[in-house]
Amino acid sequence: MGYYVFFLGGKDLEMLTIRGLLERTGQKFYDKGLEWGAKASAYAEDIQFTLDWSKGGVPVLVELEIDIKLPETALVIDHHGDRSSEEASILQVVRILGCAPTWDQKLVAANDSGYIPAMLREGASLEAVANIRRRDREAQGVTEEMEKQAEEAVSNYREARGVIIVHIPHNKFSTVTDRLFSQWEDGKENLVVVCDTHGPECEVYYFGRGDICRDIKTKWNGFGGGQGFGDRTKNAFAGCKTAIPVDVVNFVVTQQVM
């Protein structure tokens, strides 16, 4: 098999960590700084160039939704949606490069797969958890103004059937989830974040039961992941774009067992 050429998906701490690993090990990669939900078609020309001119280059797509035909030699790395039972993308990249994961890479992987509970299970200290979460928010482009807006939004949340509903004027939901995490019993969230960004569609995110996450992904053509995706007894996350965010909120609320 020839050498690898990587194509990187939506920007967060895991993707930045993957990029850093590729840089340190001298790998060829393309990174367009895409947002979550990025599609393989964003790199269609680059993938074709790799096939035509790289003489043995193997395309490796990392957390990209496959919306184009790929060559048979391509590798697709992901751990979301239907692949949520697989190890985190950073660990898959480490493995195919033949490296051993560092402690920091293990925590980044745990954070991306199972958020704070997974990092605690890995043996991370509270200080290490806070460090990873801060870096992840920074990687997602969170600003001080966004942090302040989230602080105010959290103080004004509403609750329905055990679901906490928060509206923020941007799409950096981690500013909400990080602030509310300590209040969830056994670390199990039940949270909807509506991003009121004043466009034709709003982003809506749910953090809670895995079966509800699966249904949101299906009903609203969204995305989702986490170790409990699809499992009623475990937690996961899902997100979608919709012109009628209240429909998603109402769906989540009506699915609750009182």
N, C-alpha and C positions, 0 to 999 in steps of 0.2 A: 504494500500500500504506500502511496506517496505521502507527501507532507500535508499538514492541515492548514486550511485557510478559514478563519473564524468570522462569523457575521453576528454582531451583538444586538440584543434586543433592548427592551425598555430599561431606562436608567434608574438604578437604585444602588444600594451599597453592594449587593451581591454582584451586579454587573460591573461596577467599578473595580471590585476586587478581582473579578475575572480578567478585566482589562489589564490590571496591574500585573497579574501572573503572566499573561501573554507577553507583555512588554519585557518582563524580567527574563523570560525564557526564549525570547527572540522569535516568537511566533508571528506569522502574517495574520492580520485581522483588519476588518472594516468596522467602524463604529460611527454611526450617524447621530448619536445622542438622542435616540428615539424615546418616546414616552411609552408607558405601559400599554399593552394591546398592540404593539408593533407587529407588522406583517412582513412576511418574507419578500413580498413584491417590492418593498422599499429598496431591496438589494438585488433586484432581478438582473440588472445590467452587470453588476459586479460579480454575481454568481456566474453569469454566462462568460464574462471575461476570464474568470478563474478557470473555467473548463476549456476555453479556447487557447489560452496563452500560458497557463501555469505549468504545463507538462507534468501531470500527476498530482496536482493539488486536489485535496479532498475538501469540499465545502462542509463546514460545521456550523449549523444554525443554532444559536443559543436563545431560547425563549422568544421565538418568532412564530406567529400564527402562520401556518402553511396555507397560502392562498394561491400558489403557483405550482406548476409541475417541477419537481426537483429531479436532478440526475440520480441514477441508482446508487451512485457512490456516496451521496450526501449523508451526513449524520445529523440528526435532530436531537438537541439536548433541551430538556424541559423537565419540570416537576410540578406542573400545575394542571388543573382540570383532570382529564382522564388519566394523567400520569402522576397524580398526586401521591401515589404510593412509592414512587422512586426517590432516590436520594437527591439532595439539592443540586442545582445546576453547577455550582462551584465545585462540588465534590466529583461530579461526572467529568468536568473538565480536567481536574487534577488527575483523575484516574486515567483518562486517555493519554495524558501527557506523561504518565509514568512517574508522577511525583507523590510524595507523602504530604497530606494536608497539615498545615500549621495549626496551632491552637486558635489563632485569630480566624483562619479560614473555617475552622469547625464552628466557631461561634457565629460567623456570618451565615453559614449554612443553616444552623439551628434557627437563627433569627428569621431567615427567609422561609423556612419550612414550617416552623411552629411558633414563631414570635417569642415573646418573653418566657412563656412556660417551657419551651424547648431549650432555651439557653440555660434556664435554671436547672433543668434535668441534666444538661451537659456538665453541670458543675460550676457554672459561671458565678462570680461574685456579683453583688448588687452594683458595685462600681463598674465592673466589666459590662454588665447589661446596660447600664446607663450610657456608657461610652459607645456601645454598638448602636443603640437607639439614636443617640445624638448624631453619629456619623451617617446613619441611614437617612435621617431627616435632611441633613445637609446635602447628601447625595441626590435627594429628590428635589432639591432647589427650594427648601423651606427658608423663608426670611424671618427676621425678627418681627416684622409687621404681621406676618401670617401667624406667628406664635401668639402675639397679643390678641389677634382676632379669634383664634381658637380658644384662648383663655376665657374671653367674654362669652363665646358661644356655648362652651361647656357649662358655664355658670347659669345659662338660660335654657338648658335642655328640658325636653318634656318626656314623659314616660307613658307608655300604653301597653298593658298586659305584660309588663316586665321588660319591654323593649325600650331602650333609651334612644331618643331621636334627637340628633344635633344637626343644625344648619350652619354651614360656614360659607364665607364669600370667596373661597378658593377651592382647589381640588387636592390639597395636601392633607389628606385625612389622618395621617400619622400624628399630626399635631393634636388630634382629638383622642385617638386610641391610646397614645402613650399617657395622656393625662388621666384617662379613666381606668386604666388597667388595674390599679390597686384595689378598686372597689368590687371587682368581679369575684364571686365565690368560686374557689378552685380554679381561678384564672379563666373561667368560661364566659366569654363576652356574649352580649345580646344587644347589639348596637347597630343602628342605621345612621349613616352620615350622608346628608344631602348637600351637595356642592352647588350653591346658588351663584353661578358664575355669569348669569344674565345672557347666556347664549340661547340659541334655538333649542338646545338640549342641555339637561343637567346630568352630571355624573352622580350616581347613587351607589353607595357601598354598604354591604351588610357583613357583619362579623358575628358569627353565631353558628347555629346548628348546620351541620354539613349537608343535610338533605335540602334545607331551604336554600343554601348556597347553590347547590346543583340546579334547583328549579329556577332560580333567578337567572343563572347562566343560560338555561334553555329557553325560558319564556321571553327574555329581553335580549337574546343574542349577545350576552355579555361574556364575562370571563370569570374564572375563579380558581381556587387552589387551596393548599394547606393539607396537612396530613389527614384531616377528618373529612375531606370533601366527599359529599354524597352519603355520609354516615350520620344517621339521626342522633346517635349517641355521642358524637364527637363534634368539635368545632372546626370551622374553616372560614373562608372569606369569599365574597363574590362582588362584582361590580358591573355596572352597565350604564349606558347613556339612554336617556328617555326625555321626551318633551312633557311627560306627565309623571313627575317623580312621586306624587302622592299615591299612584297606583302601586309602586314598589313598596312604599311604606305600609300601605294597607295590606298588601299581600303578606308581608313579614308578620305584621301584628295578628292577622287572622290565623296564621299557622301556629300560634303559640298554644300550648296546652296548659290550661289554668288548673 
